[in-house]
């Protein structure tokens, strides 16, 4: 069963970096999230909804978007 699940995940391209393909403009920052936080929100409202109820978190503009930094190179 585990092998079948692993094969399925490999086929569909499950990757923790899947959200890194695009620089979303809003991040949930603070708490235990580290820098730059969870940057996976298209709107401020989505970000605020996700930050709501979390301890010591807030929404901020994605630093990569703010400073127009190029994305990191893709792993080979």
ZATOR-377598 format. One record per residue: residue in one letter; residue number from 0; x, y, z of N, C-alpha, C in turn; chain. Coordinates in Angstrom, 1 decimal, m for minus. Layout:
<atoms>
{atom "A", NUM, {X, Y, Z}, {X, Y, Z}, {X, Y, Z}, "A"},
...
</atoms>
This chain:
<atoms>
{atom "X", 0, {0.8, m1.2, 0.0}, {0.0, 0.0, 0.0}, {0.9, 1.3, 0.0}, "A"},
{atom "X", 1, {1.9, 1.3, 0.8}, {2.8, 2.4, 0.9}, {3.5, 2.7, m0.5}, "A"},
{atom "X", 2, {3.9, 1.6, m1.1}, {4.6, 1.7, m2.4}, {3.7, 2.3, m3.4}, "A"},
{atom "X", 3, {2.4, 1.9, m3.4}, {1.4, 2.4, m4.4}, {1.2, 3.9, m4.2}, "A"},
{atom "X", 4, {1.1, 4.3, m2.9}, {1.0, 5.7, m2.6}, {2.2, 6.5, m3.0}, "A"},
{atom "X", 5, {3.4, 6.0, m2.8}, {4.6, 6.7, m3.2}, {4.6, 6.8, m4.7}, "A"},
{atom "X", 6, {4.2, 5.8, m5.4}, {4.2, 5.9, m6.9}, {3.2, 6.9, m7.4}, "A"},
{atom "X", 7, {2.0, 6.9, m6.8}, {1.0, 7.9, m7.2}, {1.6, 9.3, m6.9}, "A"},
{atom "X", 8, {2.2, 9.6, m5.8}, {2.7, 10.9, m5.4}, {3.8, 11.3, m6.4}, "A"},
{atom "X", 9, {4.6, 10.4, m6.8}, {5.7, 10.7, m7.8}, {5.1, 11.0, m9.1}, "A"},
{atom "X", 10, {4.1, 10.3, m9.5}, {3.5, 10.5, m10.8}, {2.8, 11.9, m10.9}, "A"},
{atom "X", 11, {2.1, 12.3, m9.9}, {1.4, 13.5, m9.9}, {2.3, 14.7, m9.6}, "A"},
{atom "X", 12, {3.6, 14.4, m9.2}, {4.5, 15.5, m9.0}, {4.4, 16.1, m7.7}, "A"},
{atom "X", 13, {4.0, 15.4, m6.6}, {3.9, 15.9, m5.3}, {5.3, 16.5, m4.9}, "A"},
{atom "X", 14, {5.3, 17.7, m4.5}, {6.6, 18.3, m4.1}, {6.3, 19.5, m3.1}, "A"},
{atom "X", 15, {7.1, 19.6, m2.1}, {6.9, 20.7, m1.1}, {7.1, 22.0, m1.8}, "A"},
{atom "X", 16, {7.8, 22.1, m2.9}, {8.1, 23.3, m3.5}, {7.1, 23.7, m4.6}, "A"},
{atom "X", 17, {6.0, 23.0, m4.6}, {5.0, 23.2, m5.7}, {4.5, 24.6, m5.6}, "A"},
{atom "X", 18, {4.4, 25.2, m4.4}, {3.9, 26.6, m4.3}, {5.0, 27.6, m4.7}, "A"},
{atom "X", 19, {6.2, 27.2, m4.8}, {7.3, 28.1, m5.1}, {7.3, 28.4, m6.6}, "A"},
{atom "X", 20, {6.5, 27.7, m7.4}, {6.5, 27.9, m8.9}, {6.0, 29.3, m9.2}, "A"},
{atom "X", 21, {5.3, 30.0, m8.3}, {4.7, 31.3, m8.5}, {4.9, 32.1, m7.3}, "A"},
{atom "X", 22, {5.3, 33.4, m7.5}, {5.4, 34.3, m6.4}, {4.1, 34.9, m6.1}, "A"},
{atom "X", 23, {3.4, 34.4, m5.1}, {2.1, 35.0, m4.7}, {2.4, 36.3, m3.9}, "A"},
{atom "X", 24, {1.5, 37.2, m4.1}, {1.8, 38.6, m3.5}, {1.6, 38.7, m2.0}, "A"},
{atom "X", 25, {0.9, 37.8, m1.3}, {0.7, 37.9, 0.1}, {1.2, 36.7, 0.9}, "A"},
{atom "X", 26, {1.7, 37.0, 2.1}, {2.3, 36.0, 3.0}, {1.7, 36.1, 4.4}, "A"},
{atom "X", 27, {1.5, 35.0, 5.0}, {1.2, 34.9, 6.4}, {2.5, 34.9, 7.1}, "A"},
{atom "X", 28, {2.8, 35.8, 8.0}, {4.1, 35.9, 8.6}, {4.0, 35.9, 10.1}, "A"},
{atom "X", 29, {5.0, 35.4, 10.8}, {5.0, 35.3, 12.3}, {4.9, 33.9, 12.8}, "A"},
{atom "X", 30, {4.6, 33.9, 14.1}, {4.5, 32.6, 14.8}, {5.7, 31.7, 14.5}, "A"},
{atom "X", 31, {5.5, 30.5, 14.2}, {6.5, 29.5, 13.9}, {6.9, 29.3, 12.5}, "A"},
{atom "X", 32, {6.4, 30.3, 11.6}, {6.5, 30.1, 10.2}, {7.9, 30.4, 9.6}, "A"},
{atom "X", 33, {8.7, 31.1, 10.3}, {10.0, 31.4, 9.7}, {9.9, 32.5, 8.6}, "A"},
{atom "X", 34, {11.0, 32.7, 8.0}, {11.1, 33.8, 6.9}, {11.0, 33.1, 5.5}, "A"},
{atom "X", 35, {10.2, 33.5, 4.6}, {9.3, 34.7, 4.6}, {7.9, 34.4, 5.1}, "A"},
{atom "X", 36, {7.6, 33.2, 5.5}, {6.3, 32.8, 5.9}, {5.6, 32.0, 4.9}, "A"},
{atom "X", 37, {4.3, 31.9, 5.0}, {3.5, 31.1, 4.0}, {3.1, 32.1, 2.9}, "A"},
{atom "X", 38, {3.8, 32.0, 1.8}, {3.5, 33.0, 0.7}, {2.7, 32.2, m0.4}, "A"},
{atom "X", 39, {1.4, 32.0, m0.2}, {0.6, 31.3, m1.1}, {m0.8, 31.9, m1.3}, "A"},
{atom "X", 40, {m0.9, 33.2, m1.1}, {m2.2, 33.9, m1.2}, {m2.2, 34.9, m2.3}, "A"},
{atom "X", 41, {m3.3, 34.8, m3.1}, {m3.4, 35.8, m4.2}, {m4.0, 37.1, m3.7}, "A"},
{atom "X", 42, {m4.8, 37.1, m2.7}, {m5.4, 38.3, m2.2}, {m5.1, 38.5, m0.7}, "A"},
{atom "X", 43, {m5.3, 39.8, m0.3}, {m5.1, 40.1, 1.1}, {m6.2, 39.4, 2.0}, "A"},
{atom "X", 44, {m7.4, 39.3, 1.4}, {m8.5, 38.7, 2.1}, {m8.2, 37.2, 2.4}, "A"},
{atom "X", 45, {m7.6, 36.5, 1.4}, {m7.3, 35.1, 1.6}, {m6.2, 35.0, 2.7}, "A"},
{atom "X", 46, {m5.3, 35.9, 2.7}, {m4.2, 35.9, 3.7}, {m4.8, 36.1, 5.1}, "A"},
{atom "X", 47, {m5.6, 37.1, 5.2}, {m6.2, 37.5, 6.5}, {m7.0, 36.3, 7.0}, "A"},
{atom "X", 48, {m7.8, 35.7, 6.2}, {m8.6, 34.5, 6.6}, {m7.7, 33.4, 7.1}, "A"},
{atom "X", 49, {m6.6, 33.2, 6.5}, {m5.6, 32.1, 6.9}, {m4.9, 32.5, 8.3}, "A"},
{atom "X", 50, {m4.6, 33.8, 8.4}, {m3.9, 34.2, 9.6}, {m4.9, 34.3, 10.8}, "A"},
{atom "X", 51, {m6.1, 34.4, 10.6}, {m7.1, 34.5, 11.6}, {m7.1, 33.3, 12.5}, "A"},
{atom "X", 52, {m7.0, 33.5, 13.8}, {m7.0, 32.5, 14.8}, {m5.6, 31.8, 15.0}, "A"},
{atom "X", 53, {m4.6, 32.2, 14.2}, {m3.3, 31.7, 14.5}, {m2.6, 32.6, 15.5}, "A"},
{atom "X", 54, {m1.8, 32.0, 16.3}, {m1.1, 32.8, 17.3}, {0.0, 33.6, 16.7}, "A"},
{atom "X", 55, {0.0, 34.9, 17.0}, {1.1, 35.8, 16.6}, {1.4, 35.9, 15.1}, "A"},
{atom "X", 56, {0.4, 35.9, 14.3}, {0.6, 36.0, 12.8}, {m0.1, 37.2, 12.3}, "A"},
{atom "X", 57, {0.4, 37.6, 11.1}, {m0.2, 38.7, 10.4}, {0.1, 38.5, 8.9}, "A"},
{atom "X", 58, {m0.5, 39.4, 8.1}, {m0.3, 39.3, 6.6}, {0.7, 40.5, 6.2}, "A"},
{atom "X", 59, {1.5, 40.2, 5.2}, {2.4, 41.2, 4.7}, {2.6, 40.8, 3.2}, "A"},
{atom "X", 60, {3.1, 41.8, 2.5}, {3.4, 41.6, 1.1}, {4.6, 40.6, 1.0}, "A"},
{atom "X", 61, {4.6, 39.7, 0.0}, {5.7, 38.8, m0.2}, {6.9, 39.6, m0.5}, "A"},
{atom "X", 62, {8.0, 39.4, 0.2}, {9.3, 40.2, 0.0}, {9.8, 40.1, m1.4}, "A"},
{atom "X", 63, {9.7, 38.9, m2.0}, {10.1, 38.7, m3.4}, {9.4, 39.6, m4.4}, "A"},
{atom "X", 64, {8.1, 39.7, m4.1}, {7.3, 40.6, m4.9}, {7.6, 42.0, m4.6}, "A"},
{atom "X", 65, {7.7, 42.4, m3.4}, {8.0, 43.7, m2.9}, {9.3, 44.3, m3.5}, "A"},
{atom "X", 66, {10.3, 43.5, m3.5}, {11.6, 43.9, m4.0}, {12.0, 43.4, m5.4}, "A"},
{atom "X", 67, {11.0, 42.7, m6.0}, {11.1, 42.2, m7.3}, {12.4, 41.3, m7.5}, "A"},
{atom "X", 68, {12.6, 40.4, m6.5}, {13.8, 39.6, m6.6}, {13.5, 38.4, m7.5}, "A"},
{atom "X", 69, {14.4, 37.9, m8.2}, {14.2, 36.7, m9.1}, {14.0, 35.5, m8.2}, "A"},
{atom "X", 70, {13.2, 34.5, m8.7}, {13.0, 33.3, m7.9}, {14.3, 32.5, m7.8}, "A"},
{atom "X", 71, {14.4, 31.7, m6.7}, {15.6, 30.9, m6.6}, {15.7, 29.9, m7.8}, "A"},
{atom "X", 72, {16.9, 29.5, m8.1}, {17.1, 28.5, m9.2}, {16.4, 27.2, m8.9}, "A"},
{atom "X", 73, {15.8, 26.6, m9.9}, {15.2, 25.3, m9.7}, {16.2, 24.2, m9.4}, "A"},
{atom "X", 74, {15.9, 23.3, m8.5}, {16.8, 22.2, m8.2}, {16.8, 21.2, m9.5}, "A"},
{atom "X", 75, {18.0, 20.6, m9.7}, {18.1, 19.7, m10.8}, {17.9, 18.3, m10.4}, "A"},
</atoms>
